Amino acid sequence: MEQIYTIPINEAFENSASDHSLGCPFCNLHKKFEDDELSLILGASMMEPDVRIKTNELGFCNRHYKKMFSAGKKLPLALILESHLATVSESLTINKLLPAASGKNAAKTFSKLSETCYICERIERNFNHMLNNAVALFMADVDFRKKCASQPCFCIEHYGQFLAMAQQKLKGKDFAALYKTVFQVEEKYVKKVQENVSFFVKKFDYRYADEPWGDAKDAVEKAIISLTGEHPEE
């Protein structure tokens, strides 16, 4: 476990523990990875030959095309698209020159391309590495255990991923200790989300019209965030 990889994990957990409005620390780490990758691909990494080879091969998902476009850097994006489209065009030509198997080859080539994304692949690799280090930190650092216990929540997706990584790396009482810590956080959180959604529904009954909203006014948005890690308007 390298120190350089523990710093952002500790910072994310410290920040969420001290300010519960920040929500799931893993969501914040994931967002940081995504922001960093978007900045790199539209900046310094764009002209690196090895990066261009990978972006030509993998392309990008719809989400990350939209985010790159929204960044307002059309020239770097146009250069990426120019190079990637050349690869797409080449694949079309190759399939055209093989009439007997062209349909089958095209289906395989372009179905795969629609399922790959350079940025998603990079984020997933870094995020899995970070999950591994978070499990190691939990076992090595008593203070980090306290930070885990002080979290406002984990979104459902990252809760499952954290436990899955812990299950791979830990055995017996070690896994039980981590599970107990994060379960207590998650049980309280999910119960609160559930209560707020139920009260949101009740507010549409005239008998509850005069009841104060409390934390339930944005219950639908918060419930979706808890399940997906993202605001529904993103």
N, C-alpha and C positions, 0 to 999 in steps of 0.2 A: 504494500500500500504506500504509494508515493505521496509525500507531503503536498506536492503541487495539486493533487487531485482531491485532497481532503479539505483544502481551504474553501472552495465554493460551496461544498456540502455543508460545512460548519456555518458559513455565513448565511446560507438559505434557511437552515434550521434555527439559527439565532434570530434572524429577522422575523420569521413567522411566529416564533415563540413570544417575542416581545410585542408584535403587532398582529393580532389575530385576523385583522381584515385582509392580510396578505394571503390567507388560505393555505393550500397545500404546498409544502416546500418543494416537493418534486415537480409540481406544475411550474413553479418559478424557475427551477433549474432547467426544465425542458424548454421554457420560453427563452431563457438566456442562451441555450445551445442554438435554438432556432434563429434568434436575432444575430448571433455571432456568425452563423453559417450564411445568412442572407447578406450580411455586411461583407463577408469575405468573397462570396461568389460575384458580387457586383463591384468588387474592389480589386484588391491585390491578387486574389486567386484566379481571376477571370482569364488572364493571359498565360497562366502556367500550363505548359504542354500536357503534363500528366493529368491535370484537372480537366482540361478541355477534352481529352480523350474519354474520360469518365462521363462528363456531361453529355458528350455526343452519343455515348453508348446508352446511358440511362435516361436522359431527359429529366423532366420534372413533373410532379403531380399538379393537378389543377390548383390546389391550395397554394403551392409555392410559386407557380406562375403568377397568380393573383398578387401575392405578397411582393414579388419582385417588381411587377408592374406598378403597384401602389407606392413603391419606394421612390418613384419618379426619376429613376436613372435609366432612361430609354436607350441611350447609346450602348452601355454595357450589355443590356438585355438584348438589344438588336444583334450585337456581335455574337452573343451566345446562341441566339436563334439562327443566325446565318450559318454558323458552323454545325449546329445540330441538324438543321434542315438539309444540309449537304449529305449528312450521314443517312437521313431518312430517304432522301432521293436515291442515294446509292443502293440502299436496300431494295427499293422499288425496282430499280433497273436490274439488279441481280435476279430478283424473282421473275421478272419479265423474260429474262434470257433462259429460264429453265421451265419451258411450257408444261412439261409433264407433271411437275411438282410445284408449280408456281403458287397455286391457291393454297396448298398445304403449308408451304414455306412462309408465305405472306401471313397466313393466320397465326402461325407460331411466332414469327418475328414481331409483328405489330401488336399482338395480344400481350406479349411480354413487355414491350415498350410502354404500353398503357398502364402497366402495373408497377413500374419502377420510377424512382425519383432520387436523384443525386443527393439532395438535401435531406430527404427522409432517411436515406441509408446512413449518411454521416451522423445524423442526430441519434438514430437508433443505436449505432455502435458506441457513441460517446455516453449515451444515457445508460446503456447496459453496464458499461465500465463504471459509471458513477454509482449505480445500484449496488454493484459488487463492493465498491469502496464504502458505501454507507453501511452495509452489513458488517464489514470488517471494523469500521469505526465503532459500531454499536458494541462489539465484543471487546475492543481494545481501550475504549475511552468512557469512563464512568460519566463524565460531563455530557458526552453525546447521548448517553442513555437518558439523562435528565431532559435534554433538549427534545428527544423523541416524545417523552411523556408529556411535555409542555406544548406540543403542537395543537393548533386549533382543529386540524383535520388532515386527512389524506383523501384525495379524490378516489373514487372506487377503483379506477383503472390503475393508479399508481400504488394504492394499498395492495392490490392483488399482485402487482409486479414486484413490490418490495418483499412480500411474503414468499413469492415463488423463488426469488433469488436467495432469500434466507434459507429456504428449504433445501436448495441445492448445496449451500455452503456450510450449514450448521446441522448438528445432530443433537438429539436428546434434550437435555435441560437448557442448552444454549439457544436452540430454536424456540423452546417453550418460553424463555425469558423475553426474547424479542417479540414473539407473537402476543404474549400477555400485555406488553407495553403498548404496542400499536393497536391492539384490539380495544383496549380501554378508551383510547382516543377516538377510534372509529365508531364504537358503539354509541358513545355520547353524541357524536357529531350526526350520525345517521338518524338517531332518534329525534334530534332537534329539527333536522331538515324535514323529516316526516311529519312532525307536529305542525310545523309552519305551513306545509302544503295542505294539510287537513284543515287548518284554520283559514287558509286562503279560500278553500272551497266553501267553508261555512259562511264566509263573508258575503256570499251571493244569496244566502238565505236571509229574508227580511228580518228574522228574529235576531240576527247578529249584526244588523246594519249599523247600530250605534256602538258596537264594541271597537275599541282601539285596535289598529292594525298590528302594533308592536313590530316584531321582526318579520312578519309574514307578507308584507306588501310586495316584496320582490322574491317570494318563495319559489315561484316557478323558475326564474332565472337561476337562483341558488341551487335548486334541485338538479337542474341540467348541468351546472358546473360540478356539482358533487359526483355526478355519474360519468361525465365526459372529460372534466378538467378544463372546459372551455365555455365562455359565455356564449349563449345562443346567437348573439348578434355579430360575433366575430366571423 
